[in-house]
Amino acid sequence: MRSRMNRFRAGLLGLLLGVLLGAWVGRPLLSGDNVYEQLRKFNEALNYIYRNYVEEVDSQKLVESAIRGMLQELDPHSIYIPVSEMQRVEEDFRGSFEGIGIEFDVINDTITVIAPIAGGPAEALGIQAGDKIVTIDGQNAVGLSRNEVPRKLRGPKGTTVRVGIRRAGVPGILEFTIVRDRIPIYSVDAAFVIEGTDIGYVSINRFSATTHEELVQALRQLREQGMRKLLLDLRGNPGGFMDQAIRIADEFIPGGHRIVYTRGRLPQFNEDFYSRSGQEFERTPLIVLVNRGSASASEIVSGAIQDLDRGLIVGETTFGKGSVQRQFELPDGSGIRVTVSLYYTPSGRAIQRPYKDKQRYREGEGRLEPEEEGENIAHKEAEKSDSARPVFKTLRGRPVLGGGGITPDYIVRSDTVTLLTRELRRHNLFWKVTEEYLARHRAELEHRYGSNYWSFVREFRLPEQLFQRLRTLLQEAGGQWSTEDEQKDRDYIAAVLKARIARAIWGNNASAAVMLQVDRQAQRALQLFPEAAKLARLE
């Protein structure tokens, strides 16, 4: 028992030293808070628990809970990442993983392909949206959880996995042997020139290690297709790598301007970042779409564009996360992400909202959301400034406020949907109806429209029987169909079904092109390019 206890204490002390001192490499152990004394206190408390508690204790679980408890005393963005989540986190930010290349969901206990990833081995073998994976390496795959599926399908590049697939309209099981490869996780969701215009549309879902490269490649392709203006969609983008946000902002901002700067308690976290001259898209008229889900790196881009009067920001006030985190790895492969500095937009704004009440912070309290929709070039909310929300000036002298996110230059609320649409989503009925329709009509649609998804966007009308099928399925699931809600949401419901059909056949660009037609924020933004060019003096 004593030997076991000594090993436990030594291992615990090593882990805690790694946690507490990992960020202090090269600095003295003792600080004003007397870290060493606090470490001894914690070590003794854990020893008493381990030796005396009435039941057997899991020391790893206790230490992880203690780490989480420490971080909860800080801001909402300082977090602990357990070993089990580190691989996924690293893949998301790295922008790739090794596997077969599908987006999937588990529907009715069956792995269902939502879409093959472009350029991946699954797409190359002809695996389609709607295919159901029923066996993996000869073993039954029905009933696997969402967490279990990646462990079965992912693996080192060059290894193989056999999958058995049921496909609507095809008898028996289709067998595929797939050679795993490195699969890109694209952060540019969609990129196309809107038909009949010279406006490019690009949507970015996060800022990973490859985002700048993806964006520049997309913009070059769109320019060759006739793009002269850009609508950059950062709605729902929670952020990511700060350097990617800086490089993306730099593509549009003339040389010599400060894009963002950071200030922390320690001088090594104080940095200033300036734009370079001669970037390719410095004179492209620009509008950026944002909403309450646009955070962190998204706010660095939109804040720089706004403060330097380089383009218009349209939509709803952003999240208001103005802090920078640094990730540190712990000895067992887990990690902590610690806030090391605040960032400031070119005008000097800190857009971080107060977070003392973390629940209210997560709910969006403190965002500077003007009550009225419409033009907000002069930012009238600046009239309500106070010490917590000081007024700053853009490059051309427009007032803007700090302390509560990035408030758009044009306020456009997003559409809200009724309970009916939320119930259809909750029961996954959009997918069910789309799957049934494609099983009968996919070949017909591919023959009629070929590779030209814009013809589908223009011409395809959703059959009335799909609404009837939605009604039947919802009622079978125990839900109620409201005719009043149907009339309110009819255009949106039709667009969602049409977009899902488009995505299954032509991919994300086709789906986004469909949804833009019922997107009131995007539709308003498309009318504002003369104002955007005037503000940036690109006329």
C-alpha positions as CSV (number, residue, x, y, z in Angstrom):
1,M,0.0,0.0,0.0
2,R,2.8,2.4,0.9
3,S,4.6,1.7,-2.3
4,R,1.5,2.3,-4.3
5,M,0.8,5.5,-2.4
6,N,4.3,6.8,-3.1
7,R,4.0,6.0,-6.8
8,F,0.6,7.8,-6.9
9,R,2.0,10.9,-5.1
10,A,5.0,11.1,-7.4
11,G,2.8,10.7,-10.5
12,L,0.3,13.2,-9.2
13,L,3.0,15.8,-8.3
14,G,4.5,15.4,-11.8
15,L,1.2,16.0,-13.5
16,L,0.3,19.0,-11.4
17,L,3.7,20.5,-11.9
18,G,3.1,20.1,-15.6
19,V,-0.3,21.8,-15.3
20,L,0.8,24.7,-13.1
21,L,4.3,25.3,-14.5
22,G,3.8,24.5,-18.2
23,A,3.3,28.1,-19.0
24,W,6.2,29.3,-16.8
25,V,9.1,27.5,-18.6
26,G,12.2,29.6,-17.9
27,R,10.5,31.7,-15.2
28,P,10.9,31.4,-11.4
29,L,8.7,28.9,-9.6
30,L,7.4,31.2,-7.0
31,S,5.1,34.1,-7.8
32,G,3.0,36.6,-6.0
33,D,0.4,33.9,-5.5
34,N,2.9,31.5,-4.0
35,V,2.2,28.8,-6.5
36,Y,4.4,26.2,-4.7
37,E,2.5,26.6,-1.4
38,Q,-0.8,26.2,-3.3
39,L,0.5,23.1,-5.0
40,R,1.4,21.5,-1.7
41,K,-2.0,22.3,-0.3
42,F,-3.7,20.7,-3.3
43,N,-1.4,17.7,-3.1
44,E,-2.2,17.1,0.6
45,A,-6.0,17.4,0.0
46,L,-5.9,14.9,-2.8
47,N,-3.8,12.5,-0.6
48,Y,-6.3,12.7,2.2
49,I,-9.1,11.9,-0.2
50,Y,-7.2,9.0,-1.9
51,R,-6.2,7.4,1.5
52,N,-9.4,8.0,3.5
53,Y,-12.5,8.2,1.2
54,V,-15.0,5.5,1.8
55,E,-14.9,4.1,-1.7
56,E,-12.1,3.5,-4.3
57,V,-11.3,6.8,-6.1
58,D,-10.2,7.4,-9.7
59,S,-7.2,9.7,-9.3
60,Q,-7.2,10.7,-13.0
61,K,-10.8,11.7,-12.8
62,L,-10.2,13.7,-9.6
63,V,-7.3,15.6,-11.1
64,E,-9.1,16.3,-14.4
65,S,-12.0,17.7,-12.3
66,A,-9.6,19.8,-10.4
67,I,-8.1,21.2,-13.6
68,R,-11.5,22.0,-14.9
69,G,-12.4,23.7,-11.6
70,M,-9.2,25.9,-11.9
71,L,-10.1,26.9,-15.4
72,Q,-13.7,27.7,-14.5
73,E,-12.4,30.4,-12.2
74,L,-11.0,32.1,-15.2
75,D,-12.8,33.2,-18.4
76,P,-15.2,31.1,-20.5
77,H,-12.6,30.4,-23.1
78,S,-9.9,28.9,-20.9
79,I,-10.6,25.2,-21.1
80,Y,-9.3,21.7,-20.5
81,I,-9.2,19.3,-23.5
82,P,-9.1,15.6,-22.5
83,V,-7.0,13.1,-24.4
84,S,-10.2,11.7,-26.0
85,E,-10.9,15.0,-27.7
86,M,-7.4,16.1,-28.6
87,Q,-7.3,14.2,-31.9
88,R,-10.5,15.7,-33.1
89,V,-9.5,19.2,-32.0
90,E,-6.2,18.9,-33.8
91,E,-7.8,17.6,-37.0
92,D,-10.3,20.4,-37.1
93,F,-7.6,23.0,-36.8
94,R,-5.1,21.2,-39.0
95,G,-7.7,20.9,-41.7
96,S,-7.3,17.2,-42.5
97,F,-7.6,13.7,-41.2
98,E,-6.9,10.2,-42.5
99,G,-9.9,8.1,-43.5
100,I,-12.3,7.3,-46.3
101,G,-13.8,10.8,-46.9
102,I,-17.5,10.9,-46.1
103,E,-19.8,13.2,-44.1
104,F,-22.2,10.9,-42.3
105,D,-25.0,10.8,-39.7
106,V,-26.5,7.8,-37.9
107,I,-30.2,7.8,-38.9
108,N,-32.4,5.1,-37.5
109,D,-29.4,3.2,-36.2
110,T,-27.7,3.1,-39.6
111,I,-24.7,5.0,-40.9
112,T,-26.0,7.2,-43.7
113,V,-23.7,9.1,-46.1
114,I,-24.7,12.8,-46.1
115,A,-22.1,13.5,-48.7
116,P,-18.8,12.2,-50.0
117,I,-15.9,14.7,-49.4
118,A,-14.7,16.1,-52.7
119,G,-11.5,14.5,-53.8
120,G,-11.6,11.7,-51.3
121,P,-11.4,8.0,-51.9
122,A,-15.1,7.4,-51.2
123,E,-16.1,9.9,-53.9
124,A,-13.6,8.3,-56.3
125,L,-15.3,4.9,-55.9
126,G,-18.8,6.4,-56.5
127,I,-20.2,6.3,-53.0
128,Q,-23.2,8.6,-53.0
129,A,-25.3,10.7,-50.6
130,G,-28.0,8.5,-49.1
131,D,-25.9,5.3,-49.2
132,K,-26.3,3.3,-46.0
133,I,-23.2,1.5,-44.6
134,V,-24.4,-1.7,-43.1
135,T,-21.2,-3.6,-42.7
136,I,-17.6,-2.6,-42.0
137,D,-14.8,-5.2,-42.6
138,G,-17.5,-7.9,-42.6
139,Q,-19.0,-7.0,-39.3
140,N,-22.5,-5.6,-38.7
141,A,-22.3,-1.8,-38.5
142,V,-26.0,-1.2,-37.8
143,G,-26.4,0.2,-34.3
144,L,-23.0,1.9,-34.0
145,S,-23.0,5.3,-32.3
146,R,-21.7,8.5,-33.9
147,N,-18.6,8.3,-31.7
148,E,-17.9,4.7,-32.7
149,V,-18.1,5.2,-36.5
150,P,-14.9,7.3,-36.9
151,R,-12.9,4.6,-35.0
152,K,-14.1,2.0,-37.5
153,L,-13.7,4.1,-40.7
154,R,-10.6,6.2,-40.0
155,G,-7.1,4.9,-40.1
156,P,-3.6,5.5,-41.4
157,K,-3.2,6.6,-45.0
158,G,-2.7,3.5,-47.3
159,T,-4.6,1.1,-45.2
160,T,-7.9,-0.5,-46.4
161,V,-11.4,-0.9,-45.0
162,R,-14.2,-2.9,-46.6
163,V,-17.8,-1.5,-46.4
164,G,-21.1,-3.0,-47.4
165,I,-23.6,-0.5,-48.7
166,R,-27.3,-0.6,-49.2
167,R,-28.4,1.8,-52.0
168,A,-32.0,2.7,-52.8
169,G,-33.2,1.0,-56.0
170,V,-30.2,-1.4,-56.1
171,P,-30.8,-5.0,-55.0
172,G,-28.4,-6.6,-52.5
173,I,-25.4,-5.1,-50.8
174,L,-22.7,-3.2,-52.7
175,E,-19.2,-4.1,-51.5
176,F,-16.4,-1.4,-51.6
177,T,-12.8,-1.8,-50.6
178,I,-11.6,1.7,-49.8
179,V,-8.0,2.7,-49.5
180,R,-7.8,5.4,-46.8
181,D,-6.1,8.7,-47.6
182,R,-5.5,12.1,-46.1
183,I,-8.8,13.8,-46.3
184,P,-9.1,17.6,-46.3
185,I,-11.5,19.3,-43.9
186,Y,-12.5,22.3,-45.9
187,S,-13.2,25.5,-44.1
188,V,-14.4,27.3,-47.3
189,D,-17.9,25.8,-47.5
190,A,-19.0,27.4,-50.7
191,A,-17.5,29.6,-53.4
192,F,-19.2,30.7,-56.6
193,V,-20.1,33.6,-58.8
194,I,-23.9,34.3,-58.4
195,E,-25.5,33.7,-61.8
196,G,-26.2,36.8,-63.8
197,T,-23.9,39.0,-61.7
198,D,-20.2,39.8,-61.2
199,I,-20.6,39.1,-57.4
200,G,-18.6,36.2,-55.9
201,Y,-20.0,34.5,-52.8
202,V,-17.7,32.7,-50.4
203,S,-18.7,31.1,-47.1
204,I,-16.0,30.3,-44.4
205,N,-17.1,28.0,-41.5
206,R,-14.0,28.3,-39.3
207,F,-10.4,29.5,-39.4
208,S,-8.2,26.4,-39.7
209,A,-4.5,26.1,-40.7
210,T,-5.6,25.9,-44.4
211,T,-8.2,28.6,-44.6
212,H,-6.2,31.4,-46.1
213,E,-4.8,29.1,-48.8
214,E,-8.4,27.8,-49.5
215,L,-9.8,31.3,-49.8
216,V,-7.1,32.7,-52.1
217,Q,-7.5,29.7,-54.4
218,A,-11.2,30.1,-54.4
219,L,-11.0,33.9,-55.1
220,R,-8.6,33.3,-58.0
221,Q,-11.0,30.8,-59.6
222,L,-13.9,33.2,-59.1
223,R,-12.0,36.1,-60.6
224,E,-11.4,33.9,-63.7
225,Q,-15.2,33.3,-63.8
226,G,-15.9,37.1,-63.8
227,M,-16.0,38.0,-60.2
228,R,-15.5,41.8,-59.6
229,K,-17.2,42.1,-56.1
230,L,-17.2,39.8,-53.1
231,L,-19.8,38.8,-50.5
232,L,-17.8,37.1,-47.7
233,D,-20.0,35.1,-45.4
234,L,-18.7,34.7,-41.8
235,R,-22.1,34.0,-40.2
236,G,-21.9,31.2,-37.6
237,N,-18.1,31.1,-37.9
238,P,-16.8,30.6,-34.3
239,G,-13.2,31.5,-35.1
240,G,-9.9,29.5,-35.0
241,F,-6.4,30.4,-35.8
242,M,-5.6,34.1,-35.4
243,D,-2.9,34.1,-38.0
244,Q,-5.4,32.9,-40.6
245,A,-7.7,35.8,-39.8
246,I,-4.8,38.3,-40.1
247,R,-3.7,36.9,-43.5
248,I,-7.3,36.9,-44.8
249,A,-7.9,40.5,-43.7
250,D,-4.5,41.4,-45.3
251,E,-5.8,40.2,-48.7
252,F,-8.2,43.1,-48.8
253,I,-6.5,45.9,-46.9
254,P,-3.9,48.2,-48.5
255,G,-0.4,48.1,-47.0
256,G,0.8,49.9,-43.9
257,H,-2.4,49.6,-41.8
258,R,-2.5,47.9,-38.4
259,I,-4.9,45.0,-38.7
260,V,-5.0,43.9,-35.1
261,Y,-2.9,44.1,-32.0
262,T,-2.8,42.1,-28.7
263,R,-2.0,43.0,-25.2
264,G,-1.5,40.6,-22.3
265,R,-0.1,40.5,-18.8
266,L,3.2,39.2,-20.1
267,P,5.1,41.2,-22.7
268,Q,5.7,38.2,-24.9
269,F,2.0,38.2,-25.7
270,N,2.0,41.8,-26.9
271,E,2.0,41.8,-30.7
272,D,1.1,44.2,-33.6
273,F,0.2,43.0,-37.0
274,Y,0.3,45.2,-40.1
275,S,-1.0,44.8,-43.7
276,R,1.3,44.3,-46.6
277,S,1.2,46.2,-49.9
278,G,0.3,44.6,-53.2
279,Q,-2.2,41.9,-52.3
280,E,-4.4,40.7,-55.1
281,F,-7.9,41.8,-53.8
282,E,-7.1,45.1,-52.2
283,R,-9.5,46.9,-54.7
284,T,-12.3,44.4,-54.8
285,P,-15.5,45.9,-53.4
286,L,-16.3,43.9,-50.2
287,I,-19.3,43.1,-48.0
288,V,-19.0,40.8,-45.0
289,L,-22.0,39.0,-43.5
290,V,-22.0,38.4,-39.8
291,N,-24.3,37.3,-37.0
292,R,-24.3,36.5,-33.3
293,G,-22.4,33.2,-34.1
294,S,-19.5,35.1,-35.7
295,A,-16.8,35.1,-33.1
296,S,-13.1,35.6,-32.4
297,A,-11.1,35.3,-35.7
298,S,-14.3,36.3,-37.6
299,E,-14.4,39.4,-35.5
300,I,-10.8,40.2,-36.2
301,V,-11.6,40.2,-40.0
302,S,-14.9,42.1,-39.7
303,G,-13.4,44.5,-37.2
304,A,-10.4,45.4,-39.4
305,I,-12.6,45.8,-42.5
306,Q,-15.0,48.1,-40.6
307,D,-12.4,50.2,-38.7
308,L,-10.4,50.8,-41.9
309,D,-13.5,51.6,-43.9
310,R,-12.5,48.9,-46.4
311,G,-16.0,47.5,-46.8
312,L,-19.5,47.1,-45.3
313,I,-20.5,44.8,-42.4
314,V,-24.0,43.5,-42.8
315,G,-26.2,41.4,-40.6
316,E,-26.4,41.2,-36.8
317,T,-24.0,42.1,-34.0
318,T,-21.2,39.5,-33.6
319,F,-20.6,37.3,-30.5
320,G,-18.1,39.6,-28.7
321,K,-15.1,37.4,-28.0
322,G,-12.0,39.6,-28.0
323,S,-9.5,37.3,-26.4
324,V,-6.6,35.2,-27.6
325,Q,-5.9,31.6,-26.3
326,R,-2.6,29.6,-26.3
327,Q,-2.8,25.8,-26.1
328,F,-0.4,23.9,-23.8
329,E,0.0,20.1,-24.0
330,L,0.1,18.2,-20.7
331,P,2.2,15.0,-20.0
332,D,-0.6,12.5,-20.7
333,G,-1.5,14.0,-24.1
334,S,-4.4,16.2,-22.8
335,G,-4.1,19.9,-23.0
336,I,-5.3,23.3,-21.6
337,R,-6.2,26.3,-23.6
338,V,-5.5,29.5,-21.6
339,T,-6.4,33.1,-22.4
340,V,-3.1,35.0,-22.7
341,S,-4.2,38.4,-24.1
342,L,-6.9,40.6,-25.4
343,Y,-7.0,41.7,-29.0
344,Y,-7.8,45.2,-30.3
345,T,-9.2,46.3,-33.7
346,P,-7.3,49.0,-35.7
347,S,-9.2,51.8,-34.0
348,G,-8.3,50.5,-30.6
349,R,-11.5,48.7,-29.7
350,A,-11.6,45.8,-27.3
351,I,-14.7,44.0,-28.4
352,Q,-14.8,41.4,-25.6
353,R,-18.1,41.3,-23.7
354,P,-18.1,41.1,-19.8
355,Y,-18.2,37.4,-18.8
356,K,-18.6,37.5,-15.0
357,D,-21.9,35.7,-15.4
358,K,-20.8,33.0,-17.7
359,Q,-24.3,31.6,-18.5
360,R,-25.5,35.0,-19.5
361,Y,-22.3,35.5,-21.5
362,R,-23.0,32.4,-23.5
363,E,-26.5,33.5,-24.1
364,G,-25.2,36.7,-25.7
365,E,-25.9,39.3,-23.0
366,G,-24.0,42.5,-23.5
367,R,-24.0,42.5,-27.3
368,L,-24.6,45.9,-28.8
369,E,-27.7,45.1,-30.8
370,P,-29.5,48.2,-32.2
371,E,-33.2,48.0,-32.0
372,E,-33.9,49.2,-35.5
373,E,-33.1,47.5,-38.8
374,G,-31.5,49.3,-41.7
375,E,-28.6,51.7,-42.4
376,N,-26.2,52.1,-39.6
377,I,-23.2,53.7,-41.3
378,A,-23.0,56.4,-38.6
379,H,-23.5,53.9,-35.8
380,K,-26.1,55.7,-33.7
381,E,-25.5,53.3,-30.9
382,A,-22.4,55.3,-30.2
383,E,-24.7,58.0,-28.6
384,K,-25.3,55.5,-25.8
385,S,-21.6,55.1,-25.0
386,D,-20.3,54.8,-21.4
387,S,-17.1,53.9,-19.6
388,A,-17.6,50.2,-20.4
389,R,-18.3,51.0,-24.1
390,P,-16.1,53.9,-25.2
391,V,-16.4,55.5,-28.6
392,F,-13.7,55.0,-31.2
393,K,-13.2,56.3,-34.7
394,T,-12.8,54.5,-38.0
395,L,-10.2,55.6,-40.5
396,R,-12.7,58.0,-42.1
397,G,-14.0,59.2,-38.7
398,R,-17.1,57.2,-38.2
399,P,-17.9,56.4,-34.6
400,V,-17.9,52.8,-33.4
401,L,-18.2,51.3,-29.9
402,G,-16.1,48.8,-28.1
403,G,-17.1,46.2,-25.5
404,G,-19.9,44.3,-27.2
405,G,-19.0,42.7,-30.4
406,I,-18.9,44.2,-33.9
407,T,-22.1,46.0,-34.7
408,P,-22.9,46.0,-38.5
409,D,-23.1,49.0,-40.8
410,Y,-26.4,47.7,-42.0
411,I,-28.6,45.9,-39.5
412,V,-30.6,43.0,-41.1
413,R,-32.2,40.5,-38.8
414,S,-32.2,36.8,-39.8
415,D,-35.5,35.2,-40.5
416,T,-37.1,33.2,-37.7
417,V,-38.9,30.0,-38.2
418,T,-42.0,28.6,-36.6
419,L,-42.4,25.5,-34.3
420,L,-43.4,23.5,-37.4
421,T,-39.9,23.9,-39.0
422,R,-38.2,23.2,-35.7
423,E,-40.2,20.0,-35.3
424,L,-39.4,18.9,-38.9
425,R,-35.7,19.4,-38.1
426,R,-35.9,17.7,-34.7
427,H,-37.4,14.5,-36.3
428,N,-34.9,14.7,-39.2
429,L,-37.7,14.7,-41.7
430,F,-36.1,17.0,-44.2
431,W,-33.4,14.3,-44.7
432,K,-36.0,11.5,-44.8
433,V,-38.1,13.1,-47.5
434,T,-35.1,14.2,-49.5
435,E,-33.7,10.6,-49.3
436,E,-37.0,9.1,-50.5
437,Y,-37.3,11.6,-53.4
438,L,-33.7,11.0,-54.6
439,A,-34.2,7.3,-54.6
440,R,-36.9,7.7,-57.2
441,H,-35.7,10.8,-59.1
442,R,-32.0,11.2,-58.8
443,A,-31.1,9.8,-62.3
444,E,-33.9,11.9,-63.9
445,L,-32.5,15.1,-62.3
446,E,-28.9,14.3,-63.3
447,H,-30.0,13.7,-66.9
448,R,-32.1,16.8,-67.0
449,Y,-29.7,19.3,-65.5
450,G,-26.3,17.6,-66.1
451,S,-23.5,19.5,-64.3
452,N,-25.3,22.9,-64.5
453,Y,-26.7,23.4,-61.0
454,W,-27.8,26.9,-61.8
455,S,-30.4,25.5,-64.2
456,F,-31.7,23.4,-61.3
457,V,-31.7,26.5,-59.0
458,R,-33.7,28.5,-61.6
459,E,-36.1,25.9,-62.9
460,F,-36.8,23.2,-60.4
461,R,-40.1,23.5,-58.5
462,L,-40.7,21.3,-55.5
463,P,-43.6,18.9,-56.0
464,E,-46.6,19.4,-53.7
465,Q,-46.5,15.8,-52.6
466,L,-43.3,16.4,-50.7
467,F,-45.2,18.7,-48.4
468,Q,-47.8,16.1,-48.0
469,R,-45.2,13.5,-47.2
470,L,-43.7,15.8,-44.6
471,R,-47.1,16.2,-43.0
472,T,-47.6,12.4,-42.9
473,L,-44.2,11.7,-41.4
474,L,-44.6,14.4,-38.8
475,Q,-47.9,13.1,-37.7
476,E,-46.6,9.5,-37.6
477,A,-43.8,10.8,-35.3
478,G,-46.4,12.2,-32.9
479,G,-46.1,15.8,-34.0
480,Q,-48.8,18.3,-35.1
481,W,-48.9,19.9,-38.5
482,S,-49.9,23.6,-38.3
483,T,-51.4,25.0,-41.5
484,E,-50.8,28.5,-40.2
485,D,-47.1,27.7,-39.6
486,E,-46.8,26.0,-43.0
487,Q,-48.0,29.2,-44.7
488,K,-45.4,31.3,-42.8
489,D,-42.5,28.9,-43.4
490,R,-43.5,27.5,-46.8
491,D,-40.8,29.2,-48.9
492,Y,-38.1,28.3,-46.3
493,I,-39.2,24.7,-46.0
494,A,-39.3,24.3,-49.8
495,A,-35.8,25.9,-50.0
496,V,-34.4,23.5,-47.4
497,L,-35.7,20.5,-49.3
498,K,-34.5,21.8,-52.6
499,A,-31.1,22.7,-51.1
500,R,-30.7,19.1,-49.8
501,I,-31.5,17.6,-53.2
502,A,-29.0,20.0,-54.8
503,R,-26.3,19.2,-52.3
504,A,-26.7,15.4,-52.7
505,I,-26.1,15.8,-56.5
506,W,-24.0,18.8,-57.0
507,G,-22.4,19.6,-53.6
508,N,-22.2,22.6,-51.3
509,N,-22.2,25.3,-54.0
510,A,-25.5,24.2,-55.3
511,S,-27.0,24.0,-51.9
512,A,-25.8,27.5,-50.9
513,A,-27.0,28.9,-54.2
514,V,-30.5,27.6,-53.4
515,M,-30.5,29.0,-49.8
516,L,-29.3,32.4,-50.9
517,Q,-32.7,32.9,-52.6
518,V,-34.5,32.9,-49.3
519,D,-31.7,34.6,-47.3
520,R,-32.9,38.1,-46.4
521,Q,-29.5,39.2,-45.0
522,A,-27.7,38.1,-48.2
523,Q,-30.3,39.5,-50.5
524,R,-30.0,42.9,-48.8
525,A,-26.3,42.8,-48.9
526,L,-26.3,42.2,-52.7
527,Q,-28.0,45.6,-53.1
528,L,-25.3,47.5,-51.1
529,F,-22.2,47.1,-53.3
530,P,-22.4,50.7,-54.5
531,E,-22.3,51.9,-50.9
532,A,-19.4,49.5,-50.1
533,A,-17.4,50.8,-53.0
534,K,-18.1,54.4,-52.0
535,L,-17.1,53.8,-48.4
536,A,-13.8,52.2,-49.5
537,R,-13.2,54.9,-52.1
538,L,-13.1,52.3,-54.9
539,E,-15.4,54.2,-57.3
